[in-house]
Amino acid sequence: MKKIFSLTSTVFILFVLFVCLSTSLTIKAQAIACTQLKVTTLPYDYGNFGRFAVTRQSIQHPNGNVPAPVSVFLPSNATAENRLPVVFFAHGFGGFQYQVYEGLLQQLASNGYIVVFAPYTPNILTTNADRYEQMWTGFQLAVQQYGSVMDTTKIGFAGHSYGGGALPELTRRALAVGWGANKLFLFAMAPWYVWGSNDYSSIPSTAKLVVQIYWDDGTNDHLIAQNDVWNRLPQITERKWQVIRTARTFCALNAGHGTPVTGNFTDADGGGITNAQDYWGVWRRIHALADYTFNNNVAAKDIAFGTDGRMGRWRTGARHVTPLEATDSPVVNTQQTARFRWSDRCIYADFGTPCR
């Protein structure tokens, strides 16, 4: 097991982490050719916008190091008489602006789910433990202020990259305070390493789990998702491993680390423009997973878990986009070149703490 030898080396490592992961969510103009050819329409069922108007409420975080307020997306049908399930969203490193994922957040809320987005600091001197605490505090604040319209016995956690790796720990904390007692799901997208407890046995076998990877992810090794998320939650019986691959029928629809990012935020390996991978690959799966988990809608199950792997059609020629793949055990790209390797995990542990 690797150990960290000095505070200087720790700072350097955190700096590398900051540069690499925040680069994945850099705001810049997208110059990919034939953008408008990438998808014809939104899905007609799951993945489309719903009938409820959505308002975003802002809550100031008490920790001054957190660079943005907590955002709560409230659908118009949320009332004290009609409490709604809650989806808690944990963003990727450096993606603390809600606009980075706004398409997904709005789409879920418009279908009748309260969505909470809790930012944390990208400060490279902050420990993983502190960032997790910032996320958890943000989620607690949202429940404190809007709990009267929330059904916190029915919750889901969705997260991308650093946030995807935080899901087991956030879920463990939620269960400890009584959230998710009736219904629970986890949807982890291209997760980074998991920090926190080494025991996630409190997460019930009845929870639903999807781990989603992107075939040409240049940031996070697929083995991180396998070893740090999938293998830590073996007790969950309903779970799927999902793969989104790059489509190259007419122009490249890249399956990079930023695939779940929306709103014209982009990364170096092809994410950021809202397209078929967002509508059909990400939005549709989380939406269906919420319906299956919270409402026991069996018709949503195959879509949620990817048995129905449809990904829409290209505009030119109306050909199908490369289907999503769903398996019962991890499938990884053994030729993947990623900045963060599973074998390097202990380099990024908090200084002075054991690497689990």
N, C-alpha and C positions, 0 to 999 in steps of 0.2 A: 504494500500500500504506500502510495506516495504521500509525502508530508510537505508542508510549507515551512520553509526554513527561516524566513524573515518577513518583517512587515513590509520592507521595500519590495520584495518579490510579490507579496500579496497585492500591493497597490498596482504594480505593473500588470499582473494578471487581470485584475478587475478593469484596468484601463483597456486591455485587449478585448475583454468581454463587452465593454461599453461600445467600443468602436465597431466591433463586428455585428453585434445585435442591433444597435441603433441604426447602422447602415442599412439593415434590412427594412427599416421603416422610414427612410429618408423621404421627405416631401420634395418631389421634383417633377418636372414635366415628363410625361410618358411619350416616347417616340416610337412605339412599336407600330409597324405597318399593319394595315388592314384590320384595325381595331374593331370596326363596325361589322366585320364578317364573322366575328367569333361566336355569336349566338343569335338565334332568331328571336325568341320570345322567352318570357319568364315561364316557369312551369305552370301548368293549369291548376295544380292542386297544392302540394306542399312546396314551399320555396317562394311562393308569390306573396305579395302584400295583402293584408287582410282588410276587414271592413271597419276597423276601429281607428278613430283619430288618436294620435299619440302626442303627448306633451312631455318635454324633458324638464325635470326639476333638478336643481343644482344644490349641492350641500358642501359647504366649506369643510375641508378636512382639518382636524385640530392639530395635526402635525405640520408645522411650517415647512418641512422638507418635501412634502408632497406637492408636486408642481401644478396640479389641476384639481378642481372640485370633483366630488363624487357625482355621477349623473344617474338619475332614476328616470327610466322611460315608462310612463304611465299610459296605458290604453284607456279610452273613454268609458269602458264598461267596468272599471275598477271602482267599487264602492264598498262601504262597510257591510252592506247586505250581500255583496257579490265579491268576496275576496278571491283574489287570483293567485295562481302559482307564480313562483319567482325563479327567474334564471339569472344567476350571478356570473358575470363575465370578467375574466382575468386576462389582461392584455399582454402583448409581447414587450420585451425590453425596449424602452424608449418610446413605446406607442401610447403614451399617457393621455393624449388628446382623444376624446371620444369619437371625433370625426374619422379617425383611422379605421374604425369598424362600424361607422354609423349605418351603412346600408343593412348590415346584418342585425344590428340592435333595433333599428326601426321596423324591420320586417317581422321580427319575432314579436315585438310589442303590438304591432298592428293586428296580430292574430290572437290577441287576448292574453298575453303573458307580461307580467311586470319584469323589466330587465334592469339590472343594476350593474353599472360600470364603475369599478373602484380603482383609481390610479395609484401608482407607487413611484418612488423616485428612481431615476436612472443614475443618481450620483454614484460614482464608482467606489467611493469610500464607505458606502452603506453595506451592511451585511445582508446576507440572504434572510436571516432571521428577522431583521428589521423591515425588509421589504414585505415579507409575509405578514408581519404585524400590521403594516400600513394597509394592505389589501383587506385583511380581516376586519380592521377597525372601520374601513370604508363601508363594508357590507353591513356591519352592525349599525352604523349610523343610519343607513337607509332603512333598515328594519325598525329602528327606534322612531324615525320620523314618519314612515309610511306603513307601519305595521298594521294599522287599522284597515287597510285595503289589501293586505297580503295574506295569503294562505301559506305560511312558512312550513306547514307539514308536507307541502309538495314543492320541491325545489330541484333545480338542475344547476350544475356547474359546467360552464364552457370556458375553455382557455386556449390561448395560442402561444407557442414558444415558451418563454419564461413562465407565462401564466398557465400554460398547459401543464408544466411540471409542478405547479403549485396546487393543482386540483386535489390530489389525495390528501394533502395537509389541510386545505381549506374545508374539504368535505368532512374530515375527522373532527375539526373544530365545530362545524355546523351541527353535526350529530350530537356532540357533547352538550349543546345548549337546546336541543330538542327540535332543531330544524330538520326537515326531511324525514320525519318519523313515519309518514305514510307512503310517500313516493319520492324517488331520487334517481337522478342520472348524472353521468359525467361524460363530457365530450372533449377529448384532448386532441389538439391539432399541433402537429410537429413539435412535441414537447421538448423542453430543455430538462436538465436534471431535477430530480425531486429532492427537496430539503425539508427537514422537519422531523417528525416522529419516524421511528423505524418500525412501528407497529400500526398497520392500517386494518387490523382484523375487525375493528368496530364498524367498518363500512359493510353493510349487510349484503348477503348473497342475492337479495332481491333487487338491488340497485341495477341500473342498466349502464353499460359502458361501451363507448366507441372511442377507439384510438385511430386517428387519421394521419397518414403521412403523405408527403408529396415527393414523387419519385426523384426529381432533380433538385432536391433541397441542398443548397450549398452551405447551409448554416449548421443545422443539427443532424448529427449522425442518427440514422434510423434505429440503431441499437440502443440509443438513449430511450426512445419510446418503448422499445421492447423490454429492456431491463429495469428501467426506472418507473414505468407506469404499468404496463401490461403484467409484468411478473410480480409486481407488488400487490396486485389485486386478484389473485387466483380464485378467491372465493365467489366472485361475481359469476353467475351462471349464464346470464344473457349478456353477451359481449361480442363485439366484432372488431376486427382489424380492417381498416379501409385504406386503399391505395388510389390516389389520383395520379395518373400518368400524363406526361406531356403529349399534346395532340399536334400533329404537323400536317394535316391534310392540305391546307392552303397556306397558312402562315402559322408561326409558332404560337401555340397556346400553352405557355410554359407552366409546369408543375413545380414551382420553386417554393422557397420558404415563405414568401409573402402571399401565397394563394388566398388565405382568408381575409386579407386586407382589402378594404374597399374605399371608394371615394377619391380615386386617382392618386393615392399614395403608392409608392412603388419601391421595389428593392432591386438588387443587382442581378438576381436570378429569376426575375420574370413575374413577380406578383404585383398586385395593386390596382389593376384595371378591372372593374366589375364586369364579369363575363360568365360564360357557361359554367366554369368551375365554381364560381360563387353561388349563382342561382341554383344550379342543379347538384353540385358536389357538396357545398357547405350549408347554405341556407336551407335547402330542402331536407337535408339529413337531420339537422338540429330541430327544425320545425316538426318533422314527423316523429322524432324521438320524444319531443315534449308531449305531443298528442298521445303517443303510445303509452308513455310513462304516466302522465297525469290523468288521462281520460280512459285508459284501457282500450283504446281504439286499435283493434287488431289489424284493421286495414292499413294502418300506418307502419306496422312493424317491418315489413319487407323494404319499405323505403328508408326507414330509419337506419336499419342495419346494412343496407346496401345490396340486399338480394335483388331488388330492382335497381340496377346500376345505370339507368339512363342518365345521360349528361347533355341532352339537347342535340340540336343540329346546327351545322354550319349554314350560313346564309347562302353562300354560293354552292349550288348543287344540292343543297339540303341534305348533305350527308351527316351521319351521326358523329358526334364528338366521341373520342375514345371513352368507353364506359368506365365507370368506377368499379373497382374490384373489392370484394369483401370476402374475408377468410376467417376461419376459426382459430388460426394461429398466425403469428407474425410472418409477413413476407417483406424482406428488406432488399435494398439495392446494394449488392456486394461491391459494385464498382463506384459507389457514391464517394465523392470528395467533399467532405464537410469540414468546416472550421472547428467545430466542437465534437470531439470523438468520445465514445463511451469509455475508452481506455484512459482518457485524461480526466475523468470525473473528479478525482480527489484533488486535482489542482485548484478547483473552483470552490472547494468547501470553505466555510468561514474560518478565519484565522483562529487557531487554538482549539477548534472543535474536531471531534473524530469524524472521519469520512465513512458514512454508512452506505 
